[in-house]
């Protein structure tokens, strides 16, 4: 959940700097550091940033976020199911283990 929360804005954060690498001028001063970081990453890998590569990186990032969301939804369902199963089992054991003769003697007002 923490990783998913950290990547919520990744799509918006990546799109403008990646497009600036290709040559689309977005006039985004604060994002220049992010553009420089991606430019250095592409130089390190030895890839020249083209529109196809930049859009591929963007789609991969968004796809990874989608996979994280799917995994988180699946884990949430598993946790909820196990929690409900545990509560049902405890209730069943409490009902089965109750001393019904003593329970029957107690008045409803008590």
N, C-alpha and C positions, 0 to 999 in steps of 0.2 A: 504494500500500500504506500509505503514511503517513496519507493522508486517511481511508482505510478504518479504520485503527487508531484514529484520533482520534474517529471517529464510532461506534465500537462501543457505547458506553454512552449514545448520544443518546436512544434510546427510553426507557430508564428515567429518565434525567435530565429529559426533557421531560414525561413523563406527569403526574407529581404537580404541578409548577408550573402546567401548563396547566389542569389540573382545579381548582386553587385559584383561578384567575382566574374560573372559572365559578361558584364558590361552594362547591365541595366542600372541606370543611375537613379537611386531612390532618395538621395539627399538626406541620409540618416546619419548624422554626426555621431551620436552615442554608440551606434553599432559598428563604427570603424574598427574598434578593437576586436570585435567578433569576426569581422571580415578578414582582418589581418591574421587571426588565429586559424581560420579555415584556409586561407591562402598558404600559410606555413605548413598546415597539415597536407595539403595537396602537393606542395613542393617536396615535402619529406617522403611521401609515397611515390613521387615522380609522375604524377598525373597532371595534365593540363586541364584546368576546369573549363568544360564546354557545357552548353545548355543541357545536353543529354545526360552527362555525368552528374551535373548539379541536381537535376530533377530526379535522377536515380538515387542520389544520396538522400534527398528529401523524402522520396517515397519509402526508402528503406527505414528512415527514422520514424516516419508515421506508421509504417507497418509494424515496427518493433513496439511502438506504443500501443497499437491495437492488440498485439499478442499479449502484452503485459495486462491490458484491461481484461482480455478474455481469461487469462490465467487467474487474475484476481477474482473475477466473477465466479469461476469454478471453485476456487478455494473457499470463497464466502458461502457458497451453497453447501459444500462438504462440512464446513464448520457448523452451519445452522442445522444441518441434518443430524450430525453427531450430538449436538447440544439437546435437540428435541428428543432424540433417542435416549440419551442419558436421563433426562427428566422423566420420560415415560417409564423407564426401567426402575427408577427410584420410587415413583408413585406405585407401580405394580408391587414392588417388594414391600412397601409400607402397608399396602392393603392386604397382601397375603400374610404378612407377618403380624398383623394386628391381633390382639387378643379379643375376639368377638364376644366372648361371654361377658367380659368386663365392660366392653363397649355398649352392649345391649342393656346393661344395668344403669348406665348413666342416663339421666333425664336430658331431653333435648334442651331444656332451659339452662342446664349447666354448661 
